[in-house]
Amino acid sequence: MAVLVASRSIPGAEPLLRSLRAEGIEGHAWEVGTELPGPEGARWDAVILDLRAPWPVKARFLPAGPRVAVLDPAHEALASVARERGARQLLHDESPSVLAEALRRLSAETIEARGSLPEILLQTSLPVALFHPVYGLESCNLAFCERVRARREELEGLDLVSLFGQKQARSLSGLFTGLLLGERETEWRDLCFSLPARGEVLAEASFSAVFRDAIDRARILATLAPEGRTRQWEGCLEARSRKLAVLQSLSLALNETWNPRSTLKVLVNLILSHADVDAAAVSLLDEATMKLKFAEGEGFWGSAIQSRFSDVGEGVGGEAALRRETVLLPDLDNPGVTRVEPFLLNEEGFRAACAAPLLAPDRLLGVLEIFSRKSLEAPEALKEMTETVARQASAALHRGFLVEELERANLELNLAYDSTIEGWSRALDLKCREPEWHTKKIAELTVCLARRLGMEGKDLQAIRRGAILHDIGKMGIPDAILTKPGPLTEEEWKVMRLHPVYALQMLQPIGFLKDSVAIPYSHHERWDGQGYPLGLRGEGIPFFARVFSVVDVWVSLTADQPYRKAWTPERALAYIREGSGRLFDPLVVQAFLEMIESEPGKNP
């Protein structure tokens, strides 16, 4: 990791360099205001702003790289300087472990952020860059680098002051705030890039907000105009900028959702917030009827769209679905051979429409439709944007549907597993002449106790299955011993105590029960080490088994047995309380007693 420490002096940076070396990180000191050192690689992995004391000179330029500032609480006013210069974290503790953890996390986040510019923007001939509203330039494409005559590694990670100087940086910060608050739309600015050894580069740029509804993901998209731009090119660039803003927002949003319903909401809302259109709708193909059914939409005045259930080939959306290509109707009053649904004209007042199919590699998913209540100024641009957005949305939807199918298959498999083990348990209950409710009750109580002890998710599933199968090893015990009406002899007890071993032999080869085996195998172990089959002691006993053993004794004592009558709940609770720290885990006993006292329904 290449780390630069920007400090008021080389000796002043030494304490931070020592902290870095203690954590195996080699740092390089730089006295602010002197000639910059260069990292051995292409860029600094991190830059530490040593602001424990004010810098004697103002640093016009700080090298590229993610930044963290180290501050002295006595100089808290320097925090604003740190933020202005792109510090992502402010530290008042310069201990080696805290500093190293902050740098490693910052480096990982930066590597992830550098991939935030979608591939389509990286490849476009337009010079585009993505700015973080606070930290500066985050990502840019090759065309942007060529325009400002610098390499990506020299640009990505620069704060606004380093790029443009303090006066212009503060002006852009105000613009970024206005864009994110929705007070401004796309806005043009004259810029002057001023990088060491590169000279000044003058450019005009349009700025637009991307994903302004979530501050942690909000970004500013900048598009530079080529030298000698024309008014016609300005209009074209503005349209392309809107398209790029939509695509960037979609890329960020769709990568964060795996739920198809959420994907549709994100898709529709982002189209309306960034594109110059009035309404958008998504219809999905109902494979049972092969019709297109409305799924999500915004911008409509009436409710007719919500009940739409149309044939493939009917209307602009149906035609796009049938032809598997984008359909543009720039004038709905003259739609040609395409039939336009009357409510789109009469109730909604739409004058133009565009639809693109949502396609998976092997099937039609649905269709995206975009509507405008005014004539289109650039119909082909809208068609191109709709087509591109539909491709991105198709990939996200297909992924979401695959996840849903996997989850459904996983649920069905788990239900099949549970039905199987419940069948095994019922067979054992019949053999042991246990009542039908026995296994169900003991499993439910065990899950309730486990939940009280902080277990959740797959742990609860595993403990429930273990509880259901707790005595499955008794399938190997002779009936004469298993159903004997009186007390067992010592020899018979030796045979009976083999049932945990039989359970292990039966269940260990079954992969989906690997976390559940602990209960059938170890629930007769005792906290004091006097149990069986291994004589485990204390926390050496698997936790699942420690939880279950208390419930098992409770249910057994409060139910009639072939050799004795049921104990009263008070007597059984007293026995469990006395066994705490001897038979049972004290922590589990305490939770069990609290459960029984607070939930009387758990009593027999």
N, C-alpha and C positions, 0 to 999 in steps of 0.2 A: 504494500500500500504506500503510494507516494503522497506524503502530507507536507504541506507548506505552512509554517508558522509565521504570520505577518505580525511583526512586533515593532515597538519603538526603537529597539536596539538588538543586536545579536546577543550580547550577554543577558539582556532582559528576557529573551526567549528560552534560555537554558533550562529553567524549572519545568517548562512544558515539554521540552525535548527529553528531559530525564523521565518524565511521566510516560511519554510515548515509548521510550526504549524499554521501560519496565514491563510493558505489555507487548513487546516484540514488534513495535512499529517504528520505522526509521523516519524521523522528521527532518525537515530542512528549514533553517531559520532565514528570514528575510527582513531587513530593516526597511520599513516603509519609506518610500521616497528615493531609494537607491535603485540601481539597475536590477531588473528581475532575474532570478535564477530560472532555469528551465528544468522540468522533470525529466527523468530518464525515458519515461514512456511518452505518450502523445499528450497527456493532460494530467493535472493533479487529481488524485482520487478524493482529496479533501483539502480545504484551506481553513486554518484556525485563525480567527481574528483575535489577537491578543490585546484585549482592551481593558486589562487590569489597571492600566494607566493611560491617559490620553496620548495619542500619537503627536509628536512635535510638529509634523507637517501633515497637510491634507493629502490623502492618497487619491489622485485623480483616477488611477487605474489599478484594479486588483485582478490578478490572473483568474482564468476560468477554473471552476471547480466548486462543488457544493461546500457551503460554509457553515461553520459553527463558531460562536463567539464565547470567549472566556472573559467574565467580568468580575470586578471587585465590587462588592455591595456598596462600598463607599463612593464609587463612581457610577451609580445607577443611571445617571443622565446619559451615559454612553450607550445605553440600551437602544435608544433611538438611532444612533449612528450604526449600530450593529444591524438593526432591522433594515435600514436604508441601504446597507451594503450587502443585503441578501443573506444574512445569517438565518439559518433555518432552526437553530436551537441556541438558547442563551444559557450558559453554564456558570454557576457561582462556585462550583466544586471542581477543583482541578486535579483531584486524585486520579491516579493512573487508570483504575478500573472504570470510573465514570466517564472519563474522557475517551478511553478506547471503545467503550460500548456505544457512545454517541457517534463516534466516527464510523464505526462499522455499520451501524444502522443507517446512517446518512448515506454512506457509499452504496449500500444495497438499494435504498429508495431511489437514488439518482440513476443507477443502472436501469431500474424498472421504468423511471420517467423518460429516459432517453428513447425508449421504444413507444412513446405515447403518440407520435405522429403516425397516422395510418399509412400503409404502403402506398395507397393511391396519391397521398400528398407528397410522399417522398419522391415519387416518380414523375409528378407533374412538372411541366416546364415553367409554371408560375413560381416565382421566388416566395416561399412561404416559411413562416416560423411560428412556433408556439411559445408564448410568454406566460410564465406564472405571474399573477398580478402583484406579488410581493417580491419574489426571489429573482426575477429576471428571465433571461432567455433560456428556455428549457430544451427545445429541440428545433432543428431546422433542416431543410433539404439542400441538395447540392446547388440548385439554382439560386437559392438565397446566398449561399457562401460565395458563389461566383460573382454575384451582384455587389457584395460588400468587400470582395477581394480578401477573403480570409478562409481558413479551414474550419471545419465543424468543431474540432477539438479546441480551437482558439475562441469559439463563440459560445458553445453550450456551457452554461453555468455562470455566464457573466451577469452581474447586476446592471441595472439601468444606468447608474452613474458611470460605470466603466465603459459602457457602450456609447453613451451620448453626452456625458457631462452632467453636472448637478442640476443646472437650470432646466435643461430639456428633460432630464429624468423626472423631476418633480412635476412638470407639466404632463408627462405621460402617465404618471401615477394617478393624477386627477382624472385623466381621460379613462384609464382602466376602471377606476371606481365608478364613474358615470355609466360606463358600458355594462358593468356587472349589476348595477342597481336598476338597469333598464331605462335610465334617464336619457341615454343616447343610443342610437343605432350605429350602423357602420359609419366610420368617420375617417377622413383623410388627414394626414399630417405630413409636413416637410420634416425630414430627418437629416441629421448629420452624424454619421458614424465616425468615431475618432479612436482608432486603435493604434497602439505603439508600433512603429515601423511600417504601418500600412497607410498612413496619411488619412486625410478626411475623404469620406465618400458621401455625397449628397444623394438623397433618394426621397421619393414620395411613397407613402404606404397607407393602405387602408387597414383599420383595426376593427375587429368585431368580437363580441363576447361569445364564448363557447361554454355551454353548460352552466349558465349563470345561476341556476336554481340550487346548486350545492357548492358552498364556498370552498370545501376541501378539494373539489374536482374542477372548479372554475378556472378557465384559461382564456387568454386573449390570442386570437389568430391574426397574424400580421401578414399582409401580402404586399410586396414591393412592386411598384410600377416600373417598367423598363424605361430607359432613357429615351426622351423624345416621345412620350406617350401622346395619344390623340384622344379627342372626346369620345370617339366611337370605341376606342380601346377602353376608356374609363367605364363606359356602360357595360362592356363585356366583362371587365374585371370585377365590377360590383356584383354582377350575376354569378360569376365564378366564385367570388368570395362567399356569397350566401350559400352556394352549393358546398363549398369546402367546410363552412361552419356547421352545416347540417351533418356532413359526413363525419367530421371530427366528434361532434356531440354524440352521434349514433355509435361510433366506434367505442367511445368511453363508456356509454350507458349500456350497450348491448353486451359488452364483455363482462359486465357485473351482474347480469341477470341470467338465470337458467330457467326461469318460469315463463312459459309461453304467454300467459295472460299479462304478466309484467312487461314482457317484450313488446306486445301490441300497444300497451298504454304509452310506453316510452317512445315508440316509433311515431305514433300519431301526434303526441304532444310536441315532440321535437320538430316535426315537419311544420306544424303550425307556428311554432315560436321562431323558426329561422327562415322558412321559405315564404315567399310572397304569394301565399295562397289563402283561401278562406275556410276550407274544410278538407278533412281526410278521413278515409274509412278503410277498414280491413275486413274482408270476408274470407272465411275459411271453408274449405271443401268438406262437406259432410259425406263421407265415403259410403254411408248406408244408402243415401238417396242420390248421390252424385250431384248435389245442388250446392250452390254457394250461400252460406249463411252468415249474416252480419255478426261480427265478433267485437269490434271496437271502432269508435268514431268520435270526432270532435268537430265543432264548427257548424253544426246543422241547426237550423231554426226549428224545424218540426221533428216529430218522432217517427215518421214513416220509414226512415232508413233502418230503424232498429228492428222492424218486423220483416225486413226484406229477406226472402228465401228464393233465390232465382236460379234458373237453369244455366249451366255452362253454355256460353254462346249468346246469352240474352243480355243486352245492355253493353255499356262500354267495358265494365269489369268482366262480364261473362265472355265478351269477345276476346279480351286479352288472355283470359284463362284458356279459351278454346284454341287460340292461335299460338299460345305460349310465347308471346312477344308483346312489347309495349304498344299500346294504342293511344293515339293523341287525337282529341277532338277540339280544335281551337275555337270552333263556333258551334255551340250546341243547337242553334237555330237551323243550322245546315249540316246535319250529321252524316249525310250521305246514306249509305246502306245500313248504318248502325242505328238500332232502335234505342232512343233515349227515353227513360222512364219519365212520365209526365210530371211527377212530383218534384223532380230535380229542377225543372224549368219553372213550374207554376208556384210551388210552395217555397222552394229554396232560392230561386232567382239566379241559378248558376248559368254562366255564359261559356265556360270552357271546362274541359275535363281531360284527365290523363290517367291511364290505368296500366299497371305492370303486373305480370304474374309472379307469385311467390313460389319458387321451384326448389325442390330437393333433388338430389342426384337421380332419384328413381321415381319421383311422383310430383303431382301438383299439390301444393299446400293450400293455396288460396290466391287472393288478388289484393293489391293495394290500389286504391283510387284517390286521386287528388282533384279538388274542384276549385274554381275561381268564379267570383261573381262579376268580374270585369274582363274585358278583352285582354289577351295575353300580349305583352310587348315582345317577349322572346320565347315563342312556343317550343322551339327545338331545344332551348336550354332547359325548359321545364321537363321535357321528355327525357333528356339525358340525365337530369337529376333524379327523376322518378325511377328510371331504370337502374341507376347506380344504388339508390337507397333500397330498392326492392331486393337487389342482390345481397346487400349486407343483412337486411332483415331476414331474408330466406335462410341464410346460414345460421343466424341466431335462433330462428324458429325451429329449424330442423334439429339443431343441437338440443333445444328445450324439449321437443317431442321425444327425442331419443332418450333423454334423461327421465322423462315421465314414464316411457315404456319400460326402462330398466327398473325404475322404482316400483312400477306395477308388478313386473315379473318377480322382483325381489320380495314384495309383499306376499304374492301368491306362493312363492317358495317357502317363505317363513310360516305361512298358514298351514302349508302341507307338512312342514317339519313339526309344528305344534300339534296338528291332528294326529300325526304318527306317534309322538311321544305320549300324548294323552291316551291313545289307544293302548300303548304298552302299560301305562300306569293303571288303566281300568282293568286290564287283564290281571295285573298283580292284585288289585283290590278284590277282584272276584276270587282269586286263589286264596287270599288271606282272609276272605269274608269280611272285608272292611266296608262300611257304608259308602254310598256313591259320593256323598259330599266331602268325604275325608280329604282326598288329595286336593280338591278345589279349594277347600278352606285353608289348608296348610300353605298352599301356594300364594293365596291372596294375602294372608297375614305376613308371610315372609317378604313379599313385595312391599307392603305398607311399611314394615319395619326398615327395610333397606332404603326406601325413599326418605324416611326420617333421618337416616344416617348419612344422607347426601348422595346416594347413588342415583344414577339417571341413565336414560338411553339404553345402550347395549348391555350395560351391567345389569339393569333391571331385567332385561330379556333373559340373560344368562342365568341369573339367580332364580327366576321363575321356572325355567326349564329344569334347573338342578333340583328345585323343591319338588316338582312333579315327579322326578325320577329318583327321589332320595332313597327309596328302598328297592329299587329295581333289581339289586343284587340278590334279593330274597327269592327271585325266580329260580336260583340254583339251590335253594334250601329245601330239603325233603318236607312234604306236606305234614308228615307225622310230627315234626318239630315245629313247623310254622303255625299250625292250627291247634297245637296241644292246649287243652283247656286249663291245665294247671301249671305250676312253676316248672322251669326247665332244670334238668340235672346239669352237673358241671360239664359232662361230656357233650350234652346237647348245646350248652352255651358256647363251647369251643366251635361247634359247627355253625351256630347262629352268627358268631363273630366273624365268620368268613364272608358275610354278604357284602361288605364294602369292597373286598378284593374282587369278588365276582362282578360287582358293578364296574370297577375299573377295567377289568378284562372285556366287559361288554361294550363300554362306552368310549374308551380311549381311542379306538380306531376311527370313530365318527367325528369328522372335522368340525361340523357346526356345533358340537357339544363340548369342544375342548375347554371352554371357560366354565362350563356347568359341572364338569366331573368332580370338582372339589367338594361339592355337597354330598353326592352319594358315597364318595370315598372317605371323607374326613369328618362327617358330622357327628361321629361318636368319639372324636378326640376330646380331651378335657383340658381346661385351662392350666391345671396343675401337672399335666403330663401323664396322668393315670388312665387315659383312654386308649382306644384301639382304632385302627390296626397298627399304627406306627409309634404311638406314645408321644405324639407331638405336644409341645408345651407353649403356652402364651401366644405371642404373635407369630410363632412358627406355624400355627394352625391357619390355613387359608381363611381370609376374612369372610368369604361367602359362607363357609361352613360354620364359622363362629356366629354369624347372624342367624343362620337356619337352626342351629342346635337349640337355641332358646325357644323358638317357636315350636319346634318338634316336641320338646319336653312338655310345653304348655298344652298343646293339643292332645298329646298322649295321656297326660295326667287328668285332664278334664273330660275324657271320654271313657265309656265302659270298655273294659278289656276282658278277654276270655277268663283271666285269672283274678280279676278284681273289679269292683265298682268304680265309677268316676269320682275323682276328688272334687271338692267344692272349689270355686275360683279363688277364694281367700286362702285356702290351704295350698293350692298350686302356686299362687303368687309368693307366699311365704317361702316355699321350697326354692323357687327361683332366686328370690332375694338372698337366701342363705347360701346359695351356690355361687353367688357373685365372687369372682377372684379365686374360686376353687374349681367349680365345674365350668363356669361361663366367663366370657370376657366382660369385665365390669362396665365398660362403655356401652356394650350392647344391652346388658341388663337394664341399665339406667334408661336407655331409649325405649326399651320394651315396656318397662313399668309406666313411663310417661304416656306411651301410646294407649295402654289398657285403661289408665286412669282418665285420659282425655277423650277417649272414644269407647264408651261403654258397649257399643255395638260389637266390639271385638271379643267380648266375653262369650263363652259358650251358651 
